[in-house]
Amino acid sequence: MKKDDLPKKIAVFPLGNFIIFPKTTVPLNIFEPRYIEMINDSMKTNKLIGMIQPKLLKNSQEDSVELHEIGCLGRITSFKETEDGRYEIDLKGIIRFQIIEETKNEKKYREYKINFENYLQDLDENKEEVKFSDLELIFKDLKSLFEKKGFIINWKALEKQSLDETINALAMASPFSLEEKQVLLETKNLSIRKTKISEILSTYNYDQYNNTTLQ
């Protein structure tokens, strides 16, 4: 997608406990009527929706819940309707966005004016200069954390991807907290994201070390 093709306004899916990063693809199961309507409208136009985290998840009305400022625009790359009326889609992250303001509409879902200016590098096909040798320690620590949390990752498949795809996929799939993932989503570039992953991992390892020594 080119800069000139970016929308000025998008439908947003404020899904708790879920983050999508640029250059990653995730499956989604859509069953709520408001989001069935949103997907229908998106499929008729540009196949784009915005994924963003709500700040409050419990005891909040979804129509008024406050959202994080930064989310990620995604394109529907696969669409299937099930016999019971659900939609199963694949959504590919394209570029992060910052919300400006909510727009009034007569629809069941929310729409926002958004700004992409701080994240145009997400559209760049040139790969950032981060070498796999720089990631060996991170991979080692991540593997350890994933295994302790019971997560299974196809590391061989990951290593065949580009580095930005790999780092973003690991950030998205990691057993980090949603707050930590939001921090990773908002980092300016891949190099900083790599450093942040390392910093977060060091706190996990430190906590595990303390837990071990205290018992």
C-alpha positions in Angstrom: 0.0 0.0 0.0 1.2 3.5 -0.8 0.9 6.6 1.3 -1.6 8.2 -1.0 -3.9 5.1 -0.7 -4.2 5.4 3.1 -7.7 6.2 4.4 -8.4 9.3 6.4 -11.1 7.5 8.4 -11.4 3.9 9.5 -13.7 1.5 11.3 -12.0 0.3 14.5 -12.3 -3.0 16.2 -11.5 -2.3 19.9 -10.6 -5.9 20.8 -9.2 -6.5 24.3 -6.3 -8.8 24.8 -5.3 -8.7 21.2 -2.7 -6.8 19.2 -1.6 -7.0 15.6 1.7 -5.7 14.3 2.7 -4.6 10.8 3.8 -7.4 8.4 2.1 -10.1 10.5 -1.1 -12.0 9.7 -3.6 -13.3 12.3 -6.9 -15.2 12.1 -10.0 -13.7 13.6 -13.3 -15.2 14.5 -16.1 -12.6 14.1 -19.5 -13.3 15.6 -20.8 -10.1 17.2 -23.5 -8.4 15.0 -21.8 -5.0 15.1 -18.5 -6.5 13.8 -20.3 -8.7 11.3 -21.7 -5.4 10.0 -18.2 -3.8 10.1 -16.7 -6.7 8.1 -19.5 -6.6 5.6 -18.9 -2.9 5.0 -15.2 -3.3 4.8 -15.5 -6.2 2.2 -17.6 -3.9 0.0 -15.0 -1.1 0.0 -11.2 -1.3 0.8 -11.1 -4.4 3.0 -9.4 -2.3 5.7 -10.2 -2.1 9.5 -8.2 -0.8 12.4 -7.3 -3.0 15.4 -6.8 -1.2 18.7 -6.8 -2.0 22.4 -9.4 -0.6 24.8 -7.9 0.8 28.0 -10.6 -0.7 30.2 -12.0 -4.1 29.8 -14.3 -4.8 32.8 -17.6 -3.1 33.6 -17.4 -0.7 30.7 -19.8 0.0 27.9 -18.0 -0.8 24.6 -19.5 2.3 22.9 -17.8 4.6 25.3 -14.7 2.8 26.5 -11.5 4.7 26.2 -9.0 3.4 23.6 -5.3 3.5 23.4 -4.1 6.1 21.0 -2.0 3.8 18.8 -3.4 0.8 16.8 -2.6 -1.0 13.6 -4.5 -0.9 10.3 -5.1 -4.3 8.8 -6.3 -5.6 5.5 -8.6 -8.6 5.2 -6.7 -11.2 3.1 -9.0 -14.2 3.6 -12.7 -14.4 4.3 -15.0 -17.3 5.0 -18.6 -17.4 6.3 -19.5 -20.4 8.5 -22.8 -22.3 8.5 -23.7 -20.7 11.9 -23.2 -17.1 10.5 -19.8 -16.4 11.9 -17.0 -14.9 9.8 -13.5 -16.3 9.8 -11.0 -13.9 8.4 -7.2 -13.4 8.1 -6.1 -9.9 8.8 -2.6 -8.6 7.7 -1.1 -5.7 9.6 -0.1 -2.9 7.3 0.8 0.3 9.2 0.3 1.7 12.7 -2.0 4.7 13.2 -2.8 7.3 15.8 -6.4 8.1 16.5 -7.4 11.8 16.2 -11.1 11.8 17.0 -14.2 9.6 16.9 -16.7 10.4 14.1 -20.4 10.3 14.5 -22.2 7.7 12.5 -25.4 5.7 12.3 -23.6 2.3 12.4 -23.3 -0.2 15.2 -19.5 0.1 15.2 -17.1 3.0 15.9 -15.2 5.0 13.3 -12.2 7.3 13.8 -10.3 9.9 12.0 -6.7 8.8 12.1 -3.1 9.9 11.3 -0.3 7.7 9.9 2.4 10.3 9.8 4.6 8.9 12.6 4.5 5.4 11.1 5.0 5.7 7.4 8.2 3.6 7.7 5.9 0.6 8.2 5.1 0.8 4.5 8.8 0.7 3.5 9.7 -2.6 1.8 13.4 -1.9 2.5 14.5 -4.1 5.4 16.0 -2.5 8.5 19.6 -3.3 9.2 19.2 -5.7 12.1 21.2 -8.9 11.8 20.2 -12.3 13.1 23.4 -12.3 15.1 22.0 -9.4 17.0 19.0 -11.5 17.9 20.6 -14.7 19.1 20.4 -13.8 22.8 16.9 -12.5 22.4 15.9 -15.7 20.6 17.5 -17.8 23.3 15.7 -16.0 26.1 12.4 -15.9 24.2 12.6 -19.6 23.6 13.1 -20.2 27.3 10.2 -18.0 28.2 7.9 -19.5 25.6 8.7 -23.0 26.8 8.1 -22.1 30.5 4.7 -20.5 29.6 3.7 -23.6 27.5 3.8 -21.7 24.2 4.9 -23.6 21.0 6.6 -21.7 18.2 7.9 -23.0 14.9 11.3 -21.3 15.2 12.6 -22.8 11.9 9.7 -21.2 10.0 10.3 -17.9 11.7 14.0 -17.8 10.8 13.0 -18.1 7.1 11.1 -14.8 7.3 12.5 -11.3 7.1 13.8 -9.9 10.4 11.0 -7.3 10.7 8.4 -10.0 10.2 10.1 -12.2 12.7 10.5 -9.6 15.4 6.9 -8.4 15.0 5.6 -12.0 15.0 7.5 -12.7 18.2 6.3 -9.5 19.8 2.7 -10.3 18.9 2.8 -14.0 20.0 4.9 -13.5 23.1 3.5 -14.3 26.6 4.1 -10.6 27.5 1.4 -8.6 29.2 -0.9 -6.6 27.0 0.6 -3.4 28.4 4.1 -4.6 27.4 2.8 -5.5 23.9 1.3 -2.0 23.6 4.7 -0.5 24.4 6.3 -2.7 21.7 3.6 -1.6 19.2 4.3 2.0 19.9 8.1 1.8 19.5 9.4 4.0 16.6 11.3 1.4 14.7 12.5 -2.2 14.6 15.8 -1.6 16.3 14.1 0.0 19.3 11.5 -2.8 19.4 14.3 -5.3 19.5 15.9 -3.5 22.4 12.5 -3.2 24.2 11.9 -6.9 23.8 15.4 -7.5 25.4 14.5 -5.2 28.3 11.2 -6.9 28.9 12.8 -10.3 28.8 15.4 -9.2 31.4 12.7 -8.4 33.9 11.1 -11.8 33.3 14.4 -13.6 33.8 15.1 -11.5 36.9 11.7 -12.3 38.4 12.2 -16.0 37.7 15.7 -15.8 39.3 14.3 -14.1 42.4 11.5 -16.6 42.7 13.9 -19.5 42.5 16.2 -18.0 45.2 13.4 -17.1 47.6 11.9 -20.6 47.7 
